[in-house]
Amino acid sequence: MTTTAPELSPAERQSVEITNVRLVVGLEVHVELATQSKMFTRARNPTSAAAHGVEPNTLIDPVVLALPGALPVPNARAIELSIAVGLTLGCSIATVTRFDRKNYFYPDLPKAYQISQYDQPLCFDGSVDLPAFNDRGEADLGAPRTTIRVTRAHLEEDAGKLMHEAPGSRPIDHSIVDLNRAGTPLLEIVTEPDFTDARQVEAFCRWLRHTVRLLGASRGVLQEGHMRFEPNINCVLTLGDGRTITTPIVEVKNLNSFRAVVGAIEYEHRAQPQRWRDEGRVMGPGAKATYGWDDTNLRTIPQREKEDAHDYRYFPDPDLPPIRITAEMLEHARTLAAEPWLKKLERFTNDLGLPIADASIILNDTATAALFETAHALLVERQHDGTKIAKALANTITQKLASLANERSCAPGELHLTASQLADLVDLKLNGDISSNGIDELVEAMATEPTTTNARTLADQRGLLIVQDSAAIDAWCQAAIDANAQAADEVRAGKQQAIGRLIGHAMQQAKGAGDPKAIRQRLLEMLS
């Protein structure tokens, strides 16, 4: 049903003054949960690392295919992870929750209905004190926060997907159905329309991705569809005579980048006033529409009018009895959510003195955060200063480990280096037993190939331990002076910058076993 402002003719709509356009945005986010199996069957979950790169239509079974007699069984781990996410959203958790059938037909929906939740969602009535984010995508902990209300977070199964290219990106003149994704545990998070600009929505999307990744609830790889953002956008137009017009809601579907989220909202903010002038449609029953996003031309594209809830003919799934959330399940979820991403970020920056950029890299996933925290605890036990070792650990993780991980398309915490080995490496560095070049070589060796050899033994085997023998240091320095006579004369004449060439030559002589500071000091003594 289309509604039109009856008091304004088409000509009047074109000429009327619009004095203010207030943006109103609510958000739906679909998060694919990182369980080993699917939501209602033991079939492997395509979001698990073990299922990466599998052929289409291989992660299926009778339940996924909706074969007669196949019955669904809920995934307890998916429920637990959903509760943990709900707790970070400030939600109340249902004591009893229920699954419903959402009826609609689509080629990638084998049952012709989706198992979802309607009037008894798992998580409800939450709120988030949302931090601002800067242009580098980092949280600005000193900026004012925005309260965003969360309507619900309910658990459902994902649909399959239509492929318009054959595997390997080969062109085809038709579409094919891939049911690997069908049945994947999907947490749908719905906010109230509390956003007033696109950057707030982007901030929520970034905050949520950090949160679910640190919890281990989702891998959060946007380009693989692990999180899909769907802003619901409309505007309140204030006319020159004081009247207000509320435009229909446009839901932009399946955005999988922060850039697309911002672009779609800002485009609709510009487009809706003129769309009202042209069409006269206002907010009302049946006026909501579904749009897509054209990432090439940076504009939204109408797809279809949006169904209302009653169009889906929800009813309780007769194959799934209500689920009672036990105290044990709730307590386990509370343990997972005990220190969510934002609180950890504040602790790392305020208590440990880490730069926001380093803390953000470390807290980007649960494996890297655990690697840092376990290694930090081991070094504190060895009587090292907590702030000093935090910076040394952060440097090792965000520089050398992050580079190695990027080459291998994984997280720093997923390399072969254990927390104990990382603590030993930093221990060597802090005690002055290994140079920066030496620790880089050692990190690469231990992170690339699994080994049970401890860091000191491996450093000794590779000749990386710093030599404290004064005779050896004198020999390296004398060789550098003999090979760089001009640089030596410049240092004697007071040109201190020339000493870099001498240090470099001496370090080559030392083959990783020299301390640059000790070599520099000895060179100055020999040339004074």
Secondary structure, DSSP 8 states (H G I E B T S, - for coil): ---B-TTS-HHHHHHS-EEEEEEEEEEEEEEE---SB-SSSSSB-TTSGGGTT--TT-S--TTTTT-TT------HHHHHHHHHHHHHTT-EE-SEE--EEEE---TT-TTSEEEE-SSS-SEEEEEEEE-EE-TTS-EETTS--EEEEEEEEEEEE---EEEEEETTTEEEEEEEEE-SSTT-EEEEEEE-S-B-SHHHHHHHHHHHHHHHHHHTS----GGGTSEEEEEEEEEEEEETTS-EEE---EEE--B-SHHHHHHHHHHHHHHHHHHHHHH-B-SSTT--EEEEEETTTTEEEEEEE---GGGG--EE-TTS--EE--HHHHHHHHHHTSS-HHHHHHHHHHTS---HHHHHHHTTSHHHHHHHHHHHHHHHHTT--HHHHHHHHHHIIIIIIHHHHHHTTS-GGGSS--HHHHHHHHHHHHTT-B-HHHHHHHHHHHHHS---S-HHHHHHHTT-B----HHHHHHHHHHHHHH-HHHHHHHHTT-GGGHHHHHHHHHHHHTT---HHHHHHHHHHHH-
